[in-house]
Amino acid sequence: MTHPYAREDYASSLAHIGAPFPVPEWNGHVLVRATPCGTRQDAIGPYPLSVLAAGADVAAGLARLKAAGLVSVVLVLDERLRPAMSALEAASVTVRRFKSHYVYDRSLGPLAYSKHHRYELRRALARTSVSEIRLADHLPAWENLYGQLVSRHELGGLHTFSPAHHEVLTQLDCVRTFGAFVEDRLVSAHLFVTHGGHAMSHLAASAPEGYQTGAAYAVNDLAAAELTDCGLINFGGGAGVDDDPTDGLVRFKKGFSNKVEPAYLCTAVLDDDAYRALSAGRGDSGFFPAYRGPRQLERSDEHPG
């Protein structure tokens, strides 16, 4: 079976990022979007991960994207759903460590919560009721929760999912949803995408009442207990693009894991001349593609003497 993140209907639900473009050599899709100047296009993998089979023909997929006139491509791959590093490097893909993912690996034994997590879990279970739910039965409540998250953290771009995305999630049998309720109100929920014995945290959100009751602790505990057909549960990483051990989200997710695995940012320039032209004046911020990074400031305030 094709992984959900590689499916066309899933890619189509991410229209706010780009238009689906099939890459048969990778058995999946990328999303094509206009470059900032609007004259060319580039590609990005689907949220939150691209899935490339171990035997994917990386070079042939890149050749297809180049033939389509795309300037560059950027993918996020995890430790498991990817080809060997040697295959990526042989295809001239630049690979760098992106951020850490916090994983519960059942083969390493049961979770051992810290004193802090045990306290928060007891508090949450005393104030909420938790259960696995059908997302379709709670779609408006879930969209409301996620909308509050977007507003609270002023999220934009990638994270502004349309109703079509949430609707597609209700149609995927591999999506499992765990929720916490206060009386009959959904105050926290966590969606996981499961495939081949692997569960990936997809989206999670809580209402103010969910934060007050610590509901997310109870939701994650239930997910760890119920996803028994998944030997690995990837709870994802912290906020932003860099590892920050002081980040509260990192501390929260780390408490439900017994293993840390890297994610990788995989990039390739497909048209060198166009890439250089588009990136002129952008400086070297380390962002890829450079032409989407910050523009270098002109020092017009400097005067001789």
VOBA-1610 file (N, C-alpha, C; in pm, whole numbers, padded with zeros to 5 digits, always signed):
BEGIN
Met+00083-00120+00000Met+00000+00000+00000Met+00087+00125+00000Thr+00040+00228-00071Thr+00111+00354-00077Thr+00095+00430+00054His+00203+00486+00103His+00194+00566+00225His+00103+00686+00199Pro+00021+00725+00297Pro-00071+00839+00277Pro-00001+00965+00229Tyr+00119+00992+00280Tyr+00188+01115+00242Tyr+00235+01113+00097Ala+00230+00998+00032Ala+00270+00987-00108Ala+00151+00988-00203Arg+00030+00989-00150Arg-00090+00978-00233Arg-00128+01110-00298Glu-00193+01101-00414Glu-00233+01221-00486Glu-00342+01297-00412Asp-00440+01225-00354Asp-00548+01297-00286Asp-00494+01372-00164Tyr-00393+01315-00099Tyr-00333+01385+00013Tyr-00259+01510-00036Ala-00179+01494-00141Ala-00107+01609-00196Ala-00203+01718-00241Ser-00315+01679-00299Ser-00413+01776-00346Ser-00476+01856-00232Ser-00475+01799-00112Ser-00532+01870+00003Ser-00438+01978+00056Leu-00318+01986-00001Leu-00220+02085+00042Leu-00204+02195-00062Ala-00317+02236-00121Ala-00314+02335-00228Ala-00260+02470-00180His-00265+02496-00050His-00210+02622+00000His-00058+02624-00006Ile+00003+02506-00026Ile+00148+02498-00039Ile+00187+02494-00187Gly+00117+02412-00265Gly+00148+02401-00407Gly+00059+02299-00475Ala+00082+02282-00604Ala+00002+02189-00684Ala+00072+02053-00691Pro-00003+01943-00682Pro+00060+01810-00686Pro+00130+01784-00819Phe+00248+01725-00809Phe+00324+01686-00927Phe+00372+01543-00903Pro+00326+01447-00983Pro+00364+01307-00958Pro+00510+01279-00994Val+00573+01200-00910Val+00710+01155-00936Val+00708+01002-00926Pro+00677+00933-01035Pro+00664+00787-01030Pro+00789+00716-00981Glu+00905+00773-01010Glu+01030+00711-00967Glu+01041+00706-00815Trp+00968+00793-00748Trp+00967+00797-00601Trp+00838+00740-00544Asn+00747+00699-00635Asn+00616+00650-00593Asn+00546+00751-00504Gly+00550+00877-00545Gly+00488+00981-00463Gly+00471+01110-00540His+00452+01218-00466His+00427+01349-00524His+00511+01455-00453Val+00541+01561-00528Val+00590+01683-00468Val+00485+01792-00495Leu+00506+01906-00435Leu+00416+02019-00454Leu+00491+02129-00528Val+00435+02174-00638Val+00499+02273-00724Val+00438+02410-00695Arg+00525+02511-00681Arg+00480+02646-00646Arg+00563+02748-00724Ala+00508+02866-00741Ala+00579+02973-00810Ala+00693+03024-00724Thr+00804+03060-00787Thr+00913+03124-00715Thr+00871+03268-00681Pro+00941+03334-00590Pro+00900+03469-00550Pro+00886+03568-00665Cys+00969+03553-00768Cys+00957+03645-00882Cys+00838+03611-00971Gly+00787+03490-00955Gly+00668+03449-01029Gly+00693+03398-01169Thr+00819+03399-01216Thr+00847+03358-01354Thr+00884+03211-01367Arg+00923+03148-01257Arg+00961+03007-01258Arg+00888+02934-01145Gln+00914+02804-01136Gln+00853+02723-01030Gln+00959+02636-00965Asp+00933+02598-00839Asp+01017+02501-00771Asp+00928+02401-00700Ala+00988+02306-00628Ala+00912+02198-00567Ala+00950+02182-00421Ile+00853+02139-00344Ile+00871+02109-00202Ile+00794+01981-00172Gly+00843+01903-00077Gly+00773+01782-00039Gly+00648+01814+00041Pro+00557+01719+00054Pro+00434+01740+00131Pro+00462+01752+00280Tyr+00368+01813+00351Tyr+00374+01821+00497Tyr+00334+01686+00554Pro+00397+01639+00662Pro+00517+01692+00727Pro+00644+01626+00676Leu+00629+01519+00596Leu+00743+01442+00548Leu+00720+01397+00405Ser+00829+01383+00333Ser+00824+01309+00207Ser+00855+01163+00237Val+00795+01076+00159Val+00817+00932+00176Val+00875+00878+00047Leu+01000+00834+00054Leu+01067+00773-00060Leu+01105+00631-00021Ala+01068+00537-00106Ala+01100+00397-00079Ala+01251+00377-00075Ala+01293+00273-00004Ala+01436+00245+00007Ala+01499+00226-00130Gly+01423+00171-00225Gly+01477+00147-00358Gly+01441+00253-00460Ala+01394+00370-00416Ala+01354+00476-00508Ala+01472+00519-00596Asp+01443+00549-00722Asp+01545+00598-00815Asp+01552+00750-00797Val+01637+00791-00705Val+01643+00933-00668Val+01683+01018-00788Ala+01786+00976-00860Ala+01836+01055-00973Ala+01732+01069-01083Ala+01657+00962-01112Ala+01556+00969-01217Ala+01443+01063-01177Gly+01407+01064-01049Gly+01304+01156-01003Gly+01349+01300-01017Leu+01475+01328-00983Leu+01528+01463-01000Leu+01531+01502-01146Ala+01566+01408-01233Ala+01569+01436-01376Ala+01430+01472-01427Arg+01327+01406-01375Arg+01190+01438-01415Arg+01155+01582-01374Leu+01192+01619-01252Leu+01163+01755-01205Leu+01239+01859-01286Lys+01364+01828-01320Lys+01444+01920-01402Lys+01382+01936-01540Ala+01337+01825-01598Ala+01276+01831-01732Ala+01148+01913-01733Ala+01083+01921-01616Ala+00961+02001-01606Ala+00992+02149-01588Gly+01120+02185-01583Gly+01158+02325-01574Gly+01164+02381-01433Leu+01168+02293-01333Leu+01172+02340-01195Leu+01314+02381-01157Val+01323+02482-01070Val+01453+02540-01035Val+01521+02460-00925Ser+01444+02414-00826Ser+01502+02344-00711Ser+01396+02258-00646Val+01440+02172-00554Val+01347+02089-00478Val+01402+02075-00337Val+01311+02074-00239Val+01349+02054-00099Val+01252+01954-00037Leu+01306+01855+00031Leu+01227+01750+00095Leu+01271+01736+00240Val+01179+01699+00326Val+01213+01658+00462Val+01192+01507+00469Leu+01296+01435+00508Leu+01290+01290+00522Leu+01320+01253+00666Asp+01261+01143+00712Asp+01294+01098+00847Asp+01392+00982+00839Glu+01418+00921+00951Glu+01521+00818+00960Glu+01479+00688+00894Arg+01350+00670+00869Arg+01302+00539+00827Arg+01241+00536+00688Leu+01168+00639+00651Leu+01094+00637+00525Leu+01176+00705+00416Arg+01295+00652+00388Arg+01386+00716+00293Arg+01482+00614+00232Pro+01544+00653+00119Pro+01652+00570+00064Pro+01778+00581+00151Ala+01876+00501+00120Ala+02004+00509+00191Ala+02069+00643+00164Met+02146+00691+00261Met+02217+00817+00242Met+02307+00812+00119Ser+02368+00697+00094Ser+02456+00684-00021Ser+02381+00707-00152Ala+02254+00664-00158Ala+02174+00685-00279Ala+02141+00832-00298Leu+02113+00901-00189Leu+02084+01045-00198Leu+02209+01121-00242Glu+02322+01089-00183Glu+02446+01158-00215Glu+02490+01129-00358Ala+02468+01005-00404Ala+02505+00969-00541Ala+02425+01049-00643Ala+02304+01093-00604Ala+02219+01172-00693Ala+02243+01322-00677Ser+02351+01357-00604Ser+02388+01498-00580Ser+02283+01573-00498Val+02219+01502-00408Val+02128+01565-00313Val+02210+01608-00191Thr+02192+01732-00149Thr+02257+01781-00028Thr+02171+01743+00091Val+02231+01675+00188Val+02157+01627+00305Val+02217+01691+00430Arg+02132+01750+00512Arg+02180+01802+00640Arg+02079+01771+00750Arg+02130+01760+00869Arg+02044+01734+00984Arg+01948+01851+00999Phe+01819+01820+01017Phe+01716+01923+01023Phe+01675+01948+01168Lys+01615+01851+01230Lys+01574+01863+01369Lys+01552+01724+01426Ser+01544+01715+01557Ser+01525+01586+01622Ser+01378+01551+01633His+01348+01423+01615His+01214+01369+01637His+01219+01280+01761Tyr+01113+01289+01840Tyr+01106+01212+01964Tyr+01015+01092+01942Val+01072+00973+01960Val+01010+00849+01916Val+00992+00754+02034Tyr+00876+00688+02037Tyr+00853+00577+02130Tyr+00873+00449+02051Asp+00979+00377+02085Asp+01014+00251+02020Asp+00979+00138+02117Arg+00875+00062+02085Arg+00827-00042+02177Arg+00932-00150+02201Ser+01021-00170+02107Ser+01123-00274+02124Ser+01220-00241+02237Leu+01221-00116+02280Leu+01310-00075+02389Leu+01243-00085+02525Gly+01118-00131+02525Gly+01048-00147+02652Gly+00942-00040+02672Pro+00865-00052+02780Pro+00756+00043+02805Pro+00809+00181+02840Leu+00723+00281+02822Leu+00759+00417+02859Leu+00777+00429+03009Ala+00872+00509+03049Ala+00894+00539+03191Ala+00883+00689+03207Tyr+00767+00736+03255Tyr+00744+00879+03265Tyr+00826+00941+03378Ser+00864+01065+03357Ser+00931+01141+03462Ser+00830+01177+03571Lys+00880+01222+03683Lys+00793+01266+03792Lys+00699+01376+03744His+00751+01467+03663His+00668+01577+03611His+00555+01523+03524His+00587+01432+03432His+00485+01379+03343His+00383+01294+03420Arg+00427+01220+03521Arg+00332+01142+03602Arg+00234+01234+03673Tyr+00284+01343+03725Tyr+00197+01439+03795Tyr+00096+01500+03697Glu+00145+01545+03581Glu+00056+01608+03484Glu-00047+01510+03431Leu-00007+01384+03413Leu-00100+01283+03365Leu-00210+01257+03468Arg-00173+01243+03593Arg-00275+01223+03698Arg-00372+01340+03701Arg-00319+01460+03692Arg-00403+01580+03695Arg-00498+01583+03576Ala-00447+01548+03459Ala-00531+01550+03339Ala-00641+01445+03345Leu-00607+01325+03391Leu-00707+01217+03397Leu-00815+01247+03500Ala-00782+01327+03600Ala-00882+01363+03700Ala-00979+01469+03648Arg-00941+01539+03543Arg-01021+01652+03494Arg-01082+01630+03357Thr-01036+01528+03285Thr-01087+01505+03150Thr-01118+01356+03133Ser-01190+01326+03028Ser-01207+01187+02985Ser-01146+01176+02847Val-01077+01067+02820Val-01007+01051+02693Val-01054+00925+02623Ser-01052+00931+02491Ser-01092+00815+02411Ser-01042+00832+02269Glu-01032+00718+02198Glu-01007+00726+02055Glu-01139+00762+01987Ile-01133+00853+01891Ile-01255+00902+01827Ile-01242+00893+01675Arg-01355+00896+01607Arg-01357+00908+01462Arg-01351+01056+01428Leu-01250+01094+01353Leu-01233+01236+01321Leu-01356+01291+01251Ala-01417+01210+01163Ala-01535+01256+01090Ala-01649+01295+01183Asp-01658+01229+01299Asp-01766+01258+01394Asp-01742+01386+01471His-01620+01438+01467His-01585+01556+01547His-01514+01660+01462Leu-01539+01659+01331Leu-01463+01745+01242Leu-01477+01894+01275Pro-01599+01948+01293Pro-01609+02091+01327Pro-01536+02126+01456Ala-01546+02039+01557Ala-01478+02066+01684Ala-01327+02063+01664Trp-01278+01967+01584Trp-01135+01961+01558Trp-01088+02085+01481Glu-01160+02125+01378Glu-01120+02243+01303Glu-01120+02367+01391Asn-01211+02374+01485Asn-01213+02486+01579Asn-01088+02483+01668Leu-01052+02364+01716Leu-00931+02351+01798Leu-00808+02396+01719Tyr-00798+02347+01596Tyr-00680+02380+01518Tyr-00678+02529+01482Gly-00795+02586+01456Gly-00803+02729+01428Gly-00756+02812+01546Gln-00788+02767+01667Gln-00740+02838+01786Gln-00588+02831+01797Leu-00532+02714+01761Leu-00386+02700+01764Leu-00321+02798+01667Val-00374+02807+01546Val-00320+02897+01445Val-00324+03042+01494Ser-00436+03081+01553Ser-00450+03218+01603Ser-00357+03244+01720Arg-00349+03147+01812Arg-00270+03166+01934Arg-00123+03188+01902His-00073+03110+01807His+00070+03116+01776His+00099+03195+01648Glu-00006+03258+01592Glu+00008+03339+01472Glu+00078+03261+01361Leu+00031+03141+01340Leu+00089+03055+01237Leu+00043+03099+01099Gly+00125+03074+01003Gly+00089+03109+00866Gly+00151+03013+00768Gly+00136+03042+00640Gly+00200+02963+00535Gly+00165+02817+00543Leu+00267+02735+00565Leu+00255+02590+00567Leu+00144+02541+00659His+00124+02609+00772His+00035+02558+00875His-00111+02602+00860Thr-00141+02678+00757Thr-00278+02726+00739Thr-00356+02629+00650Phe-00383+02511+00704Phe-00451+02407+00627Phe-00595+02447+00597Ser-00637+02414+00477Ser-00774+02443+00435Ser-00869+02336+00488Pro-01000+02364+00487Pro-01096+02260+00524Pro-01080+02133+00441Ala-01035+02147+00317Ala-01017+02029+00231Ala-00914+01933+00290His-00811+01987+00354His-00709+01899+00415His-00770+01818+00528His-00842+01885+00616His-00903+01813+00728His-01006+01712+00679Glu-01076+01747+00572Glu-01175+01654+00516Glu-01108+01530+00461Val-00996+01546+00392Val-00923+01430+00339Val-00878+01339+00454Leu-00836+01398+00564Leu-00792+01317+00678Leu-00905+01228+00729Thr-01028+01275+00722Thr-01141+01194+00769Thr-01164+01073+00679Gln-01112+01077+00556Gln-01136+00970+00460Gln-01023+00867+00456Leu-00920+00889+00535Leu-00806+00798+00537Leu-00819+00703+00655Asp-00830+00573+00626Asp-00843+00475+00734Asp-00721+00473+00826Cys-00608+00518+00773Cys-00484+00512+00849Cys-00472+00626+00950Val-00563+00722+00949Val-00559+00831+01046Val-00633+00789+01172Arg-00562+00796+01283Arg-00624+00764+01412Arg-00617+00886+01502Thr-00728+00914+01566Thr-00744+01038+01642Thr-00777+01007+01786Phe-00710+01076+01876Phe-00733+01061+02019Phe-00772+01196+02076Gly-00877+01196+02158Gly-00928+01323+02207Gly-00953+01323+02356Ala-00952+01442+02412Ala-00984+01462+02553Ala-01107+01553+02563Phe-01195+01519+02654Phe-01321+01592+02669Phe-01337+01642+02812Val-01394+01759+02822Val-01447+01809+02949Val-01598+01816+02929Glu-01668+01731+03004Glu-01811+01707+02977Glu-01821+01660+02832Asp-01889+01732+02744Asp-01900+01686+02606Asp-01820+01773+02510Arg-01729+01853+02564Arg-01652+01946+02483Arg-01515+01887+02452Leu-01480+01882+02324Leu-01347+01837+02283Leu-01249+01949+02314Val-01155+01922+02404Val-01063+02028+02447Val-00920+02001+02401Ser-00893+01881+02352Ser-00760+01849+02301Ser-00771+01729+02209Ala-00692+01727+02104Ala-00694+01613+02013Ala-00559+01600+01946His-00525+01477+01911His-00398+01448+01845His-00425+01348+01733Leu-00384+01383+01611Leu-00405+01299+01494Leu-00273+01232+01457Phe-00279+01100+01433Phe-00162+01024+01390Phe-00192+00959+01256Val-00092+00955+01170Val-00101+00881+01044Val-00019+00753+01062Thr-00084+00639+01041Thr-00019+00511+01064Thr+00002+00438+00931His+00113+00366+00923His+00143+00289+00802His+00258+00195+00832Gly+00240+00067+00799Gly+00348-00029+00810Gly+00411-00039+00947Gly+00331-00032+01051Gly+00384-00045+01186Gly+00451+00081+01240His+00426+00194+01174His+00488+00320+01212His+00377+00424+01224Ala+00375+00499+01334Ala+00277+00606+01352Ala+00350+00739+01354Met+00296+00836+01281Met+00357+00969+01274Met+00259+01072+01328Ser+00303+01149+01426Ser+00222+01260+01474Ser+00197+01354+01357His+00069+01383+01332His+00035+01468+01217His-00002+01608+01262Leu-00103+01620+01343Leu-00144+01749+01397Leu-00198+01727+01537Ala-00179+01827+01622Ala-00235+01823+01757Ala-00272+01964+01797Ala-00378+01978+01874Ala-00421+02111+01918Ala-00505+02099+02043Ser-00504+02205+02122Ser-00584+02210+02245Ser-00651+02346+02257Ala-00767+02347+02318Ala-00835+02470+02354Ala-00775+02524+02484Pro-00803+02650+02521Pro-00756+02701+02650Pro-00792+02608+02766Glu-00911+02550+02762Glu-00952+02458+02866Glu-00866+02332+02866Gly-00818+02294+02746Gly-00728+02180+02737Gly-00594+02208+02801Tyr-00543+02330+02781Tyr-00417+02367+02846Tyr-00434+02372+02997Gln-00545+02425+03042Gln-00568+02438+03186Gln-00575+02303+03255Thr-00627+02204+03188Thr-00642+02071+03247Thr-00525+01977+03215Gly-00431+02023+03133Gly-00321+01936+03092Gly-00366+01820+03005Ala-00473+01842+02928Ala-00538+01733+02855Ala-00444+01662+02759Ala-00348+01733+02701Ala-00260+01671+02602Ala-00178+01558+02662Tyr-00150+01563+02793Tyr-00077+01453+02857Tyr-00160+01324+02852Ala-00288+01338+02880Ala-00375+01221+02879Ala-00396+01169+02737Val-00402+01261+02641Val-00421+01221+02501Val-00301+01141+02452Asn-00180+01191+02479Asn-00061+01119+02433Asn-00044+00985+02504Asp-00077+00982+02630Asp-00069+00856+02704Asp-00163+00752+02643Leu-00282+00794+02608Leu-00378+00702+02546Leu-00327+00655+02410Ala-00272+00748+02331Ala-00220+00711+02200Ala-00109+00606+02213Ala-00019+00626+02308Ala+00090+00530+02328Ala+00036+00394+02368Ala-00074+00393+02443Ala-00132+00267+02489Ala-00213+00197+02380Glu-00276+00274+02292Glu-00370+00217+02195Glu-00308+00185+02059Leu-00200+00250+02024Leu-00140+00225+01893Leu-00051+00101+01899Thr-00110-00009+01941Thr-00033-00131+01966Thr+00016-00197+01838Asp-00045-00165+01724Asp+00002-00223+01598Asp+00117-00143+01539Cys+00161-00042+01611Cys+00272+00041+01566Cys+00388+00023+01662Gly+00494-00038+01614Gly+00611-00056+01698Gly+00685+00073+01724Leu+00661+00172+01637Leu+00724+00302+01651Leu+00619+00412+01645Ile+00624+00503+01739Ile+00537+00620+01737Ile+00628+00743+01735Asn+00622+00816+01627Asn+00704+00936+01611Asn+00620+01056+01653Phe+00655+01117+01766Phe+00581+01233+01816Phe+00628+01363+01754Gly+00724+01357+01662Gly+00770+01476+01594Gly+00869+01555+01678Gly+00897+01676+01634Gly+00996+01759+01700Gly+00937+01883+01763Gly+01024+01973+01803Gly+00982+02096+01867Gly+00938+02200+01766Ala+00907+02318+01816Ala+00868+02428+01728Ala+00989+02480+01653Gly+00967+02540+01536Gly+01077+02597+01461Gly+01156+02491+01387Val+01273+02531+01339Val+01354+02442+01256Val+01480+02393+01326Asp+01507+02442+01446Asp+01627+02403+01518Asp+01590+02337+01650Asp+01680+02251+01699Asp+01659+02188+01829Asp+01685+02290+01940Asp+01589+02302+02031Asp+01603+02393+02145Asp+01561+02316+02269Pro+01656+02271+02352Pro+01622+02189+02469Pro+01536+02262+02571Thr+01530+02395+02562Thr+01448+02472+02657Thr+01304+02488+02609Asp+01277+02447+02485Asp+01143+02458+02429Asp+01047+02368+02505Gly+00936+02425+02551Gly+00839+02347+02627Gly+00781+02232+02547Leu+00763+02251+02418Leu+00709+02143+02334Leu+00808+02028+02325Val+00937+02059+02320Val+01039+01954+02319Val+01034+01875+02449Arg+01027+01944+02562Arg+01023+01874+02691Arg+00898+01786+02702Phe+00787+01836+02650Phe+00662+01759+02652Phe+00675+01632+02569Lys+00721+01644+02446Lys+00732+01528+02357Lys+00840+01431+02404Lys+00948+01485+02455Lys+01056+01401+02502Lys+01009+01308+02613Gly+00914+01356+02693Gly+00862+01275+02803Gly+00782+01155+02759Phe+00740+01151+02631Phe+00665+01037+02577Phe+00751+00952+02484Ser+00881+00971+02488Ser+00970+00900+02398Ser+01077+00825+02475Asn+01136+00729+02408Asn+01253+00661+02465Asn+01367+00656+02364Lys+01354+00741+02260Lys+01455+00742+02155Lys+01446+00875+02080Val+01559+00923+02036Val+01563+01044+01954Val+01619+01007+01817Glu+01546+01045+01711Glu+01591+01017+01575Glu+01596+01146+01496Pro+01690+01157+01402Pro+01700+01280+01323Pro+01601+01284+01208Ala+01564+01405+01171Ala+01501+01430+01042Ala+01606+01500+00956Tyr+01588+01494+00825Tyr+01690+01548+00734Tyr+01626+01642+00633Leu+01696+01751+00607Leu+01656+01842+00500Leu+01738+01805+00377Cys+01669+01765+00272Cys+01734+01716+00150Cys+01703+01813+00036Thr+01805+01868-00024Thr+01786+01975-00123Thr+01865+01947-00249Ala+01816+02000-00360Ala+01887+01988-00487Ala+01854+02108-00575Val+01956+02163-00635Val+01938+02267-00737Val+01924+02197-00871Leu+01819+02230-00944Leu+01790+02165-01071Leu+01830+02250-01191Asp+01835+02382-01171Asp+01874+02474-01278Asp+01970+02575-01216Asp+02099+02553-01234Asp+02201+02635-01167Asp+02191+02782-01205Asp+02176+02811-01333Asp+02172+02951-01378Asp+02051+03024-01320Ala+01936+02962-01328Ala+01815+03024-01274Ala+01825+03042-01123Tyr+01884+02942-01056Tyr+01897+02951-00909Tyr+01985+03069-00871Arg+02098+03086-00940Arg+02186+03199-00910Arg+02118+03331-00936Ala+02045+03340-01047Ala+01978+03466-01081Ala+01870+03501-00979Leu+01794+03401-00938Leu+01686+03425-00841Leu+01742+03459-00703Ser+01861+03408-00672Ser+01918+03425-00538Ser+02005+03550-00525Ala+02023+03623-00632Ala+02109+03741-00628Ala+02059+03840-00523Gly+02150+03885-00437Gly+02114+03983-00335Gly+02058+03923-00208Arg+02053+03790-00201Arg+01995+03726-00082Arg+02097+03696+00026Gly+02227+03704-00007Gly+02328+03673+00094Gly+02336+03524+00120Asp+02405+03487+00227Asp+02425+03347+00262Asp+02365+03321+00399Ser+02233+03308+00404Ser+02164+03287+00532Ser+02158+03140+00569Gly+02194+03051+00478Gly+02181+02908+00502Gly+02044+02855+00466Phe+01953+02942+00427Phe+01817+02901+00392Phe+01818+02839+00253Phe+01734+02737+00232Phe+01720+02677+00100Phe+01572+02669+00064Pro+01540+02711-00059Pro+01628+02776-00155Pro+01661+02919-00111Ala+01781+02965-00144Ala+01827+03095-00097Ala+01733+03207-00140Tyr+01671+03193-00258Tyr+01584+03300-00307Tyr+01454+03313-00228Arg+01427+03218-00139Arg+01313+03233-00048Arg+01357+03280+00091Gly+01486+03298+00110Gly+01539+03343+00237Gly+01536+03494+00248Pro+01591+03547+00358Pro+01591+03693+00378Pro+01680+03762+00277Arg+01637+03878+00231Arg+01717+03957+00137Arg+01825+04031+00214Gln+01946+04035+00157Gln+02058+04104+00219Gln+02030+04254+00226Leu+02050+04312+00345Leu+02023+04454+00362Leu+02130+04537+00291Glu+02085+04644+00225Glu+02179+04736+00164Glu+02225+04836+00267Arg+02356+04861+00273Arg+02411+04950+00373Arg+02412+05094+00321Ser+02295+05148+00289Ser+02283+05282+00235Ser+02309+05390+00340Asp+02317+05347+00467Asp+02341+05444+00574Asp+02490+05471+00593Glu+02576+05400+00519Glu+02720+05420+00535Glu+02769+05529+00441His+02849+05620+00496His+02902+05732+00416His+03053+05741+00441Pro+03130+05779+00340Pro+03274+05795+00361Pro+03304+05907+00459Gly+03413+05890+00530Gly+03457+05994+00623Gly+03386+05986+00754
//
